[in-house]
Protein backbone atom coordinates (compact mmCIF):
# COMPACT_ATOMS: atom_id res chain seq x y z
CA UNK A 1 0.00 0.00 0.00
CA UNK A 2 1.37 3.41 -0.92
CA UNK A 3 0.67 6.63 0.85
CA UNK A 4 0.33 9.88 -0.99
CA UNK A 5 1.46 12.93 0.88
CA UNK A 6 -0.02 16.22 -0.25
CA UNK A 7 1.94 19.33 0.52
CA UNK A 8 -0.04 22.43 1.41
CA UNK A 9 0.30 25.22 -1.14
CA UNK A 10 2.99 27.75 -0.37
CA UNK A 11 1.84 30.48 1.94
CA UNK A 12 2.07 33.77 0.13
CA UNK A 13 2.51 37.27 1.55
CA UNK A 14 2.19 40.41 -0.56
CA UNK A 15 4.06 43.53 0.54
CA UNK A 16 3.80 46.92 -1.16
CA UNK A 17 6.81 49.14 -0.58
CA UNK A 18 6.39 52.89 -0.86
CA UNK A 19 8.99 55.57 -1.49
CA UNK A 20 8.14 57.02 1.95
CA UNK A 21 9.02 53.74 3.68
CA UNK A 22 12.37 53.61 1.90
CA UNK A 23 13.13 57.23 2.84
CA UNK A 24 12.53 56.37 6.50
CA UNK A 25 15.09 53.56 6.45
CA UNK A 26 14.78 49.85 5.95
CA UNK A 27 14.96 48.55 9.50
CA UNK A 28 11.19 48.27 9.89
CA UNK A 29 10.85 46.64 6.48
CA UNK A 30 13.54 44.08 7.30
CA UNK A 31 11.75 43.18 10.55
CA UNK A 32 8.40 43.00 8.78
CA UNK A 33 9.74 40.66 6.07
CA UNK A 34 11.49 38.53 8.67
CA UNK A 35 8.27 38.26 10.71
CA UNK A 36 6.28 37.22 7.63
CA UNK A 37 8.68 34.37 6.89
CA UNK A 38 8.90 33.29 10.52
CA UNK A 39 5.08 33.23 10.62
CA UNK A 40 5.07 30.73 7.75
CA UNK A 41 5.19 32.66 4.48
CA UNK A 42 7.50 30.97 2.02
CA UNK A 43 6.57 33.03 -1.03
CA UNK A 44 6.88 36.80 -0.57
CA UNK A 45 5.63 39.06 -3.35
CA UNK A 46 7.14 42.54 -3.22
CA UNK A 47 5.15 45.19 -5.09
CA UNK A 48 7.57 47.94 -6.12
CA UNK A 49 5.17 49.91 -8.32
CA UNK A 50 5.52 52.99 -6.06
CA UNK A 51 9.33 53.05 -6.24
CA UNK A 52 11.41 55.04 -8.70
CA UNK A 53 14.44 52.80 -8.24
CA UNK A 54 15.75 49.86 -6.22
CA UNK A 55 18.54 50.79 -3.82
CA UNK A 56 21.34 48.44 -2.89
CA UNK A 57 20.10 48.34 0.71
CA UNK A 58 16.61 47.35 -0.43
CA UNK A 59 18.07 44.64 -2.67
CA UNK A 60 20.10 43.39 0.28
CA UNK A 61 16.95 43.13 2.41
CA UNK A 62 15.16 41.27 -0.39
CA UNK A 63 18.09 38.87 -0.80
CA UNK A 64 17.99 38.10 2.93
CA UNK A 65 14.28 37.38 2.65
CA UNK A 66 14.85 35.25 -0.44
CA UNK A 67 17.42 33.12 1.41
CA UNK A 68 14.99 32.49 4.26
CA UNK A 69 12.18 31.64 1.83
CA UNK A 70 14.39 29.27 -0.21
CA UNK A 71 15.04 27.23 2.93
CA UNK A 72 11.28 26.67 3.06
CA UNK A 73 10.94 25.89 -0.64
CA UNK A 74 9.76 29.33 -1.75
CA UNK A 75 11.26 32.60 -2.87
CA UNK A 76 10.69 36.27 -3.57
CA UNK A 77 8.78 37.74 -6.48
CA UNK A 78 9.35 41.38 -7.44
CA UNK A 79 6.10 42.65 -8.91
CA UNK A 80 5.45 45.73 -11.08
CA UNK A 81 9.11 46.56 -11.59
CA UNK A 82 9.46 49.64 -13.79
CA UNK A 83 11.90 49.71 -16.68
CA UNK A 84 14.70 51.17 -14.55
CA UNK A 85 14.26 48.59 -11.78
CA UNK A 86 14.09 45.71 -14.27
CA UNK A 87 17.29 46.97 -15.90
CA UNK A 88 19.10 47.09 -12.53
CA UNK A 89 17.96 43.54 -11.76
CA UNK A 90 19.12 42.34 -15.17
CA UNK A 91 22.53 44.08 -14.99
CA UNK A 92 23.24 42.68 -11.52
CA UNK A 93 22.07 39.18 -12.40
CA UNK A 94 19.35 39.35 -9.75
CA UNK A 95 16.71 38.64 -12.37
CA UNK A 96 17.99 35.05 -12.15
CA UNK A 97 17.56 35.05 -8.36
CA UNK A 98 14.15 36.72 -8.06
CA UNK A 99 11.12 36.14 -10.20
CA UNK A 100 10.52 39.55 -11.79
CA UNK A 101 7.16 40.74 -13.05
CA UNK A 102 7.52 44.00 -14.96
CA UNK A 103 5.01 46.84 -14.93
CA UNK A 104 2.48 46.84 -17.75
N, C-alpha and C positions, 0 to 999 in steps of 0.2 A: 504494500500500500504506500502510495506517495502522498506527501503533504505539500500543498501549495501555500506558499507564504506570500501574502499581498502586502506590499509596502504602502504606507499612507502617502498621498501626494505631498510633494514638498510644500512646506509652509512658506507662504510668500508675504513679504512686507514691502509696502510702497512708501518711499520717502521723497518728498518734494523739497529741494534745497533752493532757498531764495538768496539773492544777492545780499540782502540785509543780514542773514545768518552768517554768511561768509565774512562779511565786514566785521562782525562781532567776534570773530575767532572760531576755531573749529573744535574747541574742547567739548562743548555741549554736544555737537554733532557726533564726535567720536564716541562719547558715552552713550548717546542714543542708539547709534548703530550697534555698539557692543551689547547693549541691553536687548535689542531686538533679536540678535543671534543667540544670546544666552537664554532668551525666553522661547527659543525653538525655531525661529525663522532660519531657513537654510537657503532661501532665494530672496535676495534683497534687490528691489528695483529702485534705482535712483533717478528721479525725474529732474533733469537739469535745464528744463525749458526756460527758467527764469534767470539763468546765468549767462553772462557775456562770454566768459572764458572759464577754463578749468585750471586752477592753480596747482602748483606742485604739492602743496600741503593738503589740498583736497584729494588729489590723486593718491597721496600716501595713505590718507584715512580710508579711501575706498579699497586700496590694496590690502590693508589690514583686515578690513571686513571680508574681502574676497577670500583671504587665507582661512579665516574662521569658517566661512560658509563651505569652502571646498572640503574641509575636514568632515563636514556633515553631508557631503554629496551634492552641494548646491553651488551657488556663485552669486555674482553681482551683474546686474543688467543696468546699463546706462541708457536711459530713455530720453528721447527728444533732444539729442545732442545737435547743436547748431553746426554749421559748416566749419567754423573755427575750432570748436571742441572736437569734432570728428577728425579734423586734420591733425590736431595735437595728439590724439589717441593713435592715429595711424603712424605718425612720425616717430613716436616713442615705442611703438610695437604693442601698446596696451590694448589695441583693438583685437589682438589675439588672446588677451587675458580676459577682458570683459566682453560680454555680449553687448554690442552697441546698436541702438535703434536711433536712426537719425530723424531730425525734425522733418515734417512734411513740407 
